[in-house]
Amino acid sequence: MAIVYDSYRHDPASTGLPLLVAGHPARTVAWRGAAAVSAAQFLAHVQQVAAELPSAAAAVNLCEDRYAFLVAFCAIALRGQANLLPSSRQPQAVAEVMAAHPGSYALGELVLDPAPPGYRRMPALDAPAADGETPAPLIPAEQVVAIGYTSGSTGVPKAYPKTWRSFHASNAGNMRALRAIVGPRFDVVATVPPQHMYGMETSVLLPLLGDVGVHAARPFFPADVADALAQTRGPRVLVITPIHLRALIESGVALPPLAAMVSATAPMPAELAATAEQRFGAPLLEVFGSTETCVIASRRAAADEPWTLYDGVRLHPQPDGTLVDAPQLAQPIALADIVALQDEGRRFRLCGRHADLLEIAGKRASLGDLTRRLLAVPGVRDGVVFQLDGDAIGVKRIAALAVAPGLDEQTILEALRVSIEPVFLPRPLRLIDSLPRNETGKLPRAALMELIGR
């Protein structure tokens, strides 16, 4: 006999929601290498770790291995605590989050040097699966199970609590979108860390709340991506970012058959999406969301389609952004993105972020569009256009960083003159070896300012 996990047995009137809600106890929750981990075995590991955790309100989940993260996430939640998810796992970012939550501790599977205060190592996961038929434990629906922090790409990271109910609601939209392409059951390989909200939704919530298995690795190099995919059963879904996808294509590596690809964290160029679909023979689903809202819409990027909102999501354009109303939100949240609604509000096009819109000498542009034009210059492998803080008289100059071996600044500027108004040409424009992207490919503003010398 084994543990029962059946979403249809859950009483909607209950104040709790089950830790696992889909599939048979023998169904695969994760892949550790080529070894499948069943739901029954997974829950035994969760209960093993939960029994050893200290009393606290919150813990920083620093696990590198995705399976260890998944176990730690559930163990922390089972103890009634919140998983703290800093914008990065750098010591300073971890220290700042822990300082904001006095009495918190950190949990991980690796030996860290230096280690955060109160750091605890995960035990060896060796608990056997339970015998007998017992229900999966319930988590209070309104318990804050995670506190995600924004990336800091537009300033100081901000905290956004997530309840177990809100995670169930946001996962429902992602599951419907993927099932429409892949079917009811699939395996996930993700290149993004689970600490990021995109990684949380695609590589933690999907295997917990759907008939989905996730590979424990976070492959970085193309050959590692191929190996991880080969170790799963399939249908296979590759969760990736535009930067990782471009490297995968340029490597020429052969991948096992894919059922779908999913991308987020940065705009996906339609040309790159089309190349990826042709190269790997699978549709690419781009999802739109944020730490504040979780995923709220998706589209086929290769067709440059408008975004289609998930069920129950409504957008309300504002002068300085957009108000988002969604099933996973206790109250509407304002985003800085400017949208144009279509099809009676069911779809939308992005018009840029309020902070990215520029108006100089009566002319208008957006930093996102300027960055796309920089990346379109032949020989530019990576780059970003951003606005500096105001100088002594309040003028905010436009700057750019570019990775372009073999080119010089003047050549790039001359190429940009063809498509950009002179007032929007970036000055300064600096060539660097690589951009300071974080684990998900985003660019913290503080790092950009340091490179530009501000």
Order of alpha helices (4+ residues) and beta strands (2+ residues): beta-beta-beta-alpha-beta-alpha-beta-alpha-beta-beta-beta-beta-beta-alpha-beta-alpha-alpha-beta-alpha-beta-alpha-beta-alpha-beta-beta-beta-beta-beta-beta-beta-beta-beta-beta-alpha-beta-beta-alpha-beta-alpha
